[in-house]
Amino acid sequence: MTRPPAFSSNPPVLLRRLTPADGPEMVRVVMESVAHLRPWMAWAADDLTAEQVLANAAASTDAWDRGEDYSYAIVVDTAIVGRCGMIPRIGPGGLELGYWLHPTHTGRGLATLATAALVDAAFTLPHIDHLKIIHDAANTHSRAIPQRLGFHEVARVSPPQEPLTSAEDGVDVHWLLTRAQYLAHRTPAG
């Protein structure tokens, strides 16, 4: 099976395949970001430990090799400032994208640049014909990213078993970008 590239860039952002060697720096970035992420991400719980973050970074290599999760460190000026990735859990030919940043790096367009690099990496895979971004309707910052990148809102769903965090309203917004839309957006009008 074809895998995405280990690196993708959209200056000043570099995406680098997450490896166990990134564990110590990822621990720092995650632990400094927990309070910022907790309102939106159930995994950013009060009881999250450094050991769990290290184990997750270590597991990323095997998950990548098995084609289950393609996780990238978001790097700016050689420092990890967040994480993004693609997971093949939306059916054949598709990948779901996700992203987050350390709170001191938000509001500068870095998440949009990182997600654009992630989209580019995803569409290097010949078997991928669509991408999805899903976020809670209350998360207006996450909504701005698919809007900027040419995704189209296709559904609003109330998942029955998803744990709600303190800021979520329980309605997931689904955004879709097809390969044809991506290519049309990337090709200059002639």
GUNUMAR-460093 format. One record per residue (C-alpha): residue in one letter; x, y, z. Coordinates in pm, 1 decimal. Example, Ala and Ser with C-alpha at 12.3 -4.5 7.8 and 13.67 -1.06 7.14 Angstrom:
<rs>
+------+----------+----------+----------+
| resn |        u |        v |        w |
+------+----------+----------+----------+
|    A |   1230.0 |   -450.0 |    780.0 |
|    S |   1367.0 |   -106.0 |    714.0 |
+------+----------+----------+----------+
</rs>
This chain:
<rs>
+------+----------+----------+----------+
| resn |        u |        v |        w |
+------+----------+----------+----------+
|    M |      0.0 |      0.0 |      0.0 |
|    T |    121.2 |    349.1 |    -84.0 |
|    R |    194.9 |    574.6 |    212.0 |
|    P |    193.8 |    955.1 |    220.5 |
|    P |    523.9 |   1143.8 |    213.7 |
|    A |    713.3 |   1166.9 |    542.1 |
|    F |    745.4 |   1544.3 |    492.2 |
|    S |    520.1 |   1814.3 |    349.4 |
|    S |    574.2 |   2185.9 |    369.0 |
|    N |    389.6 |   2510.4 |    330.2 |
|    P |    639.3 |   2770.1 |    459.2 |
|    P |    693.0 |   2854.1 |    732.7 |
|    V |    523.8 |   2526.3 |    831.3 |
|    L |    688.1 |   2188.1 |    788.7 |
|    L |    499.8 |   1865.9 |    851.1 |
|    R |    728.3 |   1585.0 |    961.4 |
|    R |    618.6 |   1226.6 |   1017.0 |
|    L |    583.1 |   1181.1 |   1393.1 |
|    T |    831.0 |    930.9 |   1538.1 |
|    P |    920.0 |    806.6 |   1886.7 |
|    A |   1217.1 |   1046.3 |   1882.6 |
|    D |    962.8 |   1331.5 |   1891.9 |
|    G |    818.1 |   1196.2 |   2217.0 |
|    P |    997.2 |   1422.3 |   2467.5 |
|    E |    923.4 |   1742.3 |   2272.8 |
|    M |    565.3 |   1625.9 |   2208.7 |
|    V |    520.8 |   1571.9 |   2584.0 |
|    R |    615.0 |   1934.7 |   2646.8 |
|    V |    390.9 |   2067.8 |   2368.5 |
|    V |     91.5 |   1852.9 |   2468.8 |
|    M |    120.9 |   1917.9 |   2841.9 |
|    E |    146.9 |   2293.6 |   2782.1 |
|    S |   -159.1 |   2271.8 |   2552.2 |
|    V |   -393.5 |   2054.3 |   2760.3 |
|    A |   -594.3 |   2340.0 |   2911.0 |
|    H |   -627.4 |   2498.7 |   2565.0 |
|    L |   -734.2 |   2170.9 |   2399.6 |
|    R |   -952.6 |   2023.5 |   2676.2 |
|    P |  -1268.6 |   2218.2 |   2579.6 |
|    W |  -1261.0 |   2053.8 |   2232.9 |
|    M |  -1072.5 |   1724.6 |   2257.1 |
|    A |  -1173.2 |   1447.1 |   2495.7 |
|    W |   -821.7 |   1297.9 |   2496.8 |
|    A |   -686.0 |   1618.8 |   2657.1 |
|    A |   -819.9 |   1513.6 |   2996.2 |
|    D |   -709.8 |   1640.1 |   3336.4 |
|    D |   -547.5 |   1305.1 |   3406.8 |
|    L |   -344.6 |   1285.6 |   3082.1 |
|    T |     10.1 |   1179.6 |   3169.2 |
|    A |    348.6 |   1230.9 |   3006.3 |
|    E |    375.9 |    852.5 |   2981.1 |
|    Q |     56.7 |    838.2 |   2773.6 |
|    V |    186.8 |   1106.2 |   2537.2 |
|    L |    517.8 |    921.3 |   2499.5 |
|    A |    336.3 |    592.2 |   2434.4 |
|    N |    119.5 |    760.5 |   2171.2 |
|    A |    423.8 |    904.1 |   1992.4 |
|    A |    591.8 |    561.9 |   2006.8 |
|    A |    281.6 |    391.6 |   1865.1 |
|    S |    267.8 |    636.3 |   1574.1 |
|    T |    538.1 |    450.5 |   1379.7 |
|    D |    350.4 |    120.0 |   1383.0 |
|    A |     17.5 |    289.3 |   1307.1 |
|    W |    176.8 |    463.5 |   1006.5 |
|    D |    332.8 |    140.1 |    881.1 |
|    R |     -3.1 |    -41.1 |    913.3 |
|    G |   -182.7 |    242.4 |    729.0 |
|    E |   -407.0 |    318.5 |   1028.6 |
|    D |   -299.2 |    672.4 |   1118.0 |
|    Y |    -60.9 |    914.4 |    949.7 |
|    S |     50.5 |   1154.2 |   1223.2 |
|    Y |    271.7 |   1455.3 |   1163.6 |
|    A |    446.7 |   1695.8 |   1394.7 |
|    I |    375.8 |   2054.5 |   1290.3 |
|    V |    715.9 |   2224.5 |   1292.7 |
|    V |    797.1 |   2595.3 |   1270.3 |
|    D |   1157.1 |   2718.2 |   1299.9 |
|    T |   1269.6 |   2364.1 |   1400.5 |
|    A |   1029.6 |   2349.7 |   1698.4 |
|    I |    717.7 |   2132.3 |   1723.8 |
|    V |    415.9 |   2361.2 |   1763.0 |
|    G |    132.9 |   2110.9 |   1719.7 |
|    R |     18.8 |   1794.0 |   1551.9 |
|    C |   -196.0 |   1696.0 |   1258.3 |
|    G |   -282.1 |   1378.0 |   1080.4 |
|    M |   -494.2 |   1169.2 |    849.0 |
|    I |   -693.5 |    863.2 |    945.6 |
|    P |   -858.0 |    624.4 |    694.7 |
|    R |  -1181.9 |    586.8 |    892.4 |
|    I |  -1437.0 |    744.2 |    657.3 |
|    G |  -1459.6 |    462.2 |    405.5 |
|    P |  -1273.9 |    357.6 |     92.0 |
|    G |  -1090.7 |    634.6 |    -91.0 |
|    G |  -1114.7 |    879.1 |    197.2 |
|    L |   -914.9 |   1021.4 |    483.5 |
|    E |  -1029.5 |   1223.7 |    782.0 |
|    L |   -797.8 |   1512.6 |    872.0 |
|    G |   -735.2 |   1655.5 |   1217.2 |
|    Y |   -512.0 |   1928.3 |   1363.4 |
|    W |   -426.1 |   2121.9 |   1675.8 |
|    L |   -169.5 |   2382.6 |   1779.6 |
|    H |      3.4 |   2489.5 |   2098.5 |
|    P |   -187.7 |   2797.4 |   2224.6 |
|    T |    105.8 |   3035.1 |   2171.9 |
|    H |     98.8 |   2953.6 |   1799.9 |
|    T |   -271.2 |   3009.1 |   1726.8 |
|    G |   -414.2 |   3307.2 |   1541.5 |
|    R |   -129.3 |   3330.1 |   1290.0 |
|    G |   -264.4 |   3107.3 |   1013.5 |
|    L |    -31.9 |   2819.4 |   1099.4 |
|    A |   -313.6 |   2564.1 |   1136.6 |
|    T |   -443.5 |   2659.6 |    792.3 |
|    L |    -94.8 |   2632.5 |    640.7 |
|    A |    -38.1 |   2297.0 |    811.4 |
|    T |   -373.9 |   2162.3 |    697.3 |
|    A |   -304.5 |   2278.5 |    339.9 |
|    A |     24.0 |   2083.7 |    351.1 |
|    L |   -168.4 |   1785.3 |    489.2 |
|    V |   -417.6 |   1807.7 |    200.7 |
|    D |   -129.5 |   1814.7 |    -46.9 |
|    A |     24.0 |   1507.0 |    118.1 |
|    A |   -308.1 |   1322.1 |    120.2 |
|    F |   -368.0 |   1374.8 |   -249.3 |
|    T |    -26.9 |   1228.0 |   -337.8 |
|    L |   -194.4 |    895.8 |   -259.3 |
|    P |   -348.5 |    768.3 |   -583.6 |
|    H |   -626.8 |    576.8 |   -407.0 |
|    I |   -753.3 |    882.5 |   -215.6 |
|    D |  -1037.1 |   1070.7 |   -384.5 |
|    H |  -1185.2 |   1267.0 |    -93.5 |
|    L |  -1094.9 |   1421.2 |    241.2 |
|    K |  -1312.0 |   1511.4 |    536.6 |
|    I |  -1271.6 |   1746.4 |    829.5 |
|    I |  -1513.1 |   1703.4 |   1119.4 |
|    H |  -1543.9 |   1946.6 |   1409.7 |
|    D |  -1800.9 |   2047.1 |   1666.9 |
|    A |  -2030.5 |   2325.4 |   1546.2 |
|    A |  -1931.9 |   2544.4 |   1840.5 |
|    N |  -1564.3 |   2537.8 |   1739.1 |
|    T |  -1557.4 |   2840.4 |   1510.8 |
|    H |  -1176.5 |   2842.8 |   1489.1 |
|    S |  -1175.2 |   2491.1 |   1343.7 |
|    R |  -1454.2 |   2585.0 |   1103.2 |
|    A |  -1244.3 |   2859.4 |    946.0 |
|    I |   -979.7 |   2614.9 |    822.8 |
|    P |  -1190.0 |   2399.1 |    587.5 |
|    Q |  -1366.5 |   2712.9 |    464.7 |
|    R |  -1032.3 |   2870.9 |    369.0 |
|    L |   -911.2 |   2554.0 |    196.2 |
|    G |  -1207.5 |   2499.5 |    -35.0 |
|    F |  -1387.4 |   2226.1 |    159.8 |
|    H |  -1768.4 |   2223.1 |    140.0 |
|    E |  -1998.2 |   2163.6 |    434.5 |
|    V |  -2192.1 |   1844.5 |    362.0 |
|    A |  -2361.0 |   1745.0 |    689.5 |
|    R |  -2436.9 |   1823.9 |   1050.5 |
|    V |  -2469.1 |   1517.6 |   1268.1 |
|    S |  -2533.8 |   1455.5 |   1636.9 |
|    P |  -2316.9 |   1152.4 |   1716.2 |
|    P |  -2488.7 |    922.7 |   1968.5 |
|    Q |  -2182.6 |    801.7 |   2158.5 |
|    E |  -1932.6 |   1083.0 |   2134.3 |
|    P |  -1832.3 |   1223.6 |   2472.1 |
|    L |  -1898.0 |   1593.9 |   2483.6 |
|    T |  -1631.6 |   1820.9 |   2619.2 |
|    S |  -1704.3 |   2140.7 |   2805.9 |
|    A |  -1725.6 |   2362.7 |   2495.6 |
|    E |  -1891.4 |   2127.3 |   2247.3 |
|    D |  -2257.6 |   2156.6 |   2159.5 |
|    G |  -2280.4 |   1798.2 |   2030.4 |
|    V |  -2329.8 |   1871.2 |   1661.4 |
|    D |  -2049.6 |   1757.9 |   1431.8 |
|    V |  -1999.4 |   1958.1 |   1113.6 |
|    H |  -1867.8 |   1749.9 |    821.2 |
|    W |  -1661.9 |   1918.2 |    548.2 |
|    L |  -1565.1 |   1745.5 |    222.9 |
|    L |  -1298.9 |   1811.1 |    -38.1 |
|    T |  -1280.4 |   1585.3 |   -343.2 |
|    R |   -971.7 |   1531.6 |   -555.7 |
|    A |  -1150.1 |   1704.9 |   -847.3 |
|    Q |  -1225.0 |   2010.4 |   -630.0 |
|    Y |   -866.2 |   2013.7 |   -504.0 |
|    L |   -724.7 |   1997.6 |   -855.8 |
|    A |   -963.0 |   2268.5 |   -979.8 |
|    H |   -865.8 |   2492.6 |   -688.3 |
|    R |   -490.2 |   2427.5 |   -741.9 |
|    T |   -496.3 |   2478.9 |  -1118.6 |
|    P |   -474.6 |   2842.8 |  -1225.3 |
|    A |   -753.5 |   2959.4 |  -1454.8 |
|    G |   -627.3 |   2974.3 |  -1805.7 |
+------+----------+----------+----------+
</rs>
